Amino acid sequence: CDWSSDVCSSDLAITDVGSVVAATGAIYVPNAVFSAGNTMYIFNNTSTSITIANNPSVMLKAGGLASGNRTLAANGLAHLICVQGIESGANVFVMSGTGLT
């Protein structure tokens, strides 16, 4: 899914790297897909919060918060950067953004 999508509620894919994903539902971050340095944005294109969920082998870190699923507020924007890629066996992402908890 990408910015031109009318509806996006799905797994992130390697084709999302370097783009803005316009989400209208939960987004799932799969394991063993991304390489260190891959970045993408998720824009919550709804009037309610959405979940950014992770595979149990994926770590989603945001500031001082422990790893786990994240919530993105309505019209929030999250930036994801993969800091540990498939080369290590499991993906680790650092996230930041407006409306991200």
Beta strands, then each sheet from edge to edge (+ up, - down):
strand 1: 20-23
strand 2: 27-29
strand 3: 39-44
strand 4: 50-54
strand 5: 59-61
strand 6: 70-84
strand 7: 92-100
sheet 1: 1+ 3+ 6- 4+ 2+
sheet 2: 1+ 3+ 6- 7+ 5+
end
